[in-house]
């Protein structure tokens, strides 16, 4: 049975890898944010420019740490400075998370002797094919590695709490540093990790206290070391990042409520949304039934089925993890995007694994039908919304083609560049144009940075394009201009502007 489980797991991993890596260069996102990241990491590789700060947040004017950039560097180098490299790296983290879900589910909810780990395998498979999870597993973006490291942090505190293996506090220091530098929503994990650390401290035997304390200090040192670049950056710039965080979390009541009970009215809608976006293939009706099913299944398992101490602890940890996620997101007053769920992506799948495994052990025949029906329905809805059924966006190829056209039409002369778009900016194009004539306009040194030609890519409908009167800083700094030529490449208009005489 163990060999059978491993064979099925390998098949699940292959399926997960296929969904994430198939034509990844065409499906991956490559816009301004991705261009900015590879530009920064390429400078690190080619010029040795150390990175003390990571990407900025979309709201709050805050910056993350640079760990993700350093993680990108080997992948970018191996792929000869191609942006595809970091996307493949993220995809491999996604595949590793599938295996990690299986490992954790099997340890927390082991099968009966002589049986395959049905709960763990179904959870891993559903995680492998989940559309939302798949989409965020095939593009290079700092939040996309968060599920792996969030699960690593949770698993680390589990090993500390349940197995008294205090060396896992070192793994916790590393993994949580990556979580926090992936997205600041990782702060929601602080009370979860802190709570189980405190339980361990209170339950530790007297002879173990010194070891526990020493490993805690060492794990904290590792965490602080990995966080030190952003602290150094902040100290050099008047602690503006710290000030922005203070305003965001404690003064901007339009963004976050500091009153946890304000989350209560949002918990059921959030729970529905979580199950819809993660387990139910984005189908709202199926998501609602899944949300109800997980609640009902949890109540049934806890009330009707005799659990081992380890299983009780696993369910307790999952409830605390998901409960804090609901509170954390419930006090957030802005729109909640799918990637905000990254710090608990695996949690609903692990809960499904636990409920499924215990129902199977409680009633073999009826349990098989219940688990099989739920599994099949969730599989159908996930596959129905599989991202591969849609044509690839080819953003990387389009950006490269437009950049090469501009380089060709610049005739070897220096040029300035601007983008007119609703949701994009110029760094993606600059990645391909840097060192090939592109000159960035410096408002303080316009005399030496304004060239004789400005190329403008307009990603909107041509009727909405008015490059000579655009409020974009690059266009305004270029000065009075007129359209000299224009081209249509990949359905996008490129304008060449020259100075008005």
Buried (B, 14 or more C-beta within 10 A) or exposed (E): EEEEBEEBBEEBBEBBBEBBBBEBBBBBBBBBBBBBBBBBBBBBBEEEEEBBBBBBBEEBBBBBBBBBBBBBBBBBBEBEBBBBBBBBBBBBBBBBBBBBBBBBBBBBBBBEEEBBBBBBBBBBBBBBBBBBBBBBBBBBBBBBBBBBBBBBBBBBBBBBBBEBBBBBBBBBBBBBBBBBBBBBBBBBBBBBBEBBBEBBBEEBEEEBEEEBEEBBEBBBEBBEEBBEBBBEBBEEEEEBBBEBBEBBBEEBEEBBBEEEEBBEEBBEEBBBBBBBBBBBBBBEEBBBBBBEBBBEBBEBBBEEBEBEEBBEBBBEBBBBBBBBBBBBBBBBBEEBEBBBBBBBBBBBBBBBBBBBBBBBBBEEEEBEEBBBEBBEBBBEBBBEBBBBEEEBBBBBBBBBBBBBBBBEBBEEEEBBBBBBBEEBBBBBBBBBBBEEBBBEBEEEEEEEBBBEBBBBBBBEEEEEBEBBEBEBEBBEBBEEBEEEEBBEBEEBBBBBBBBEE
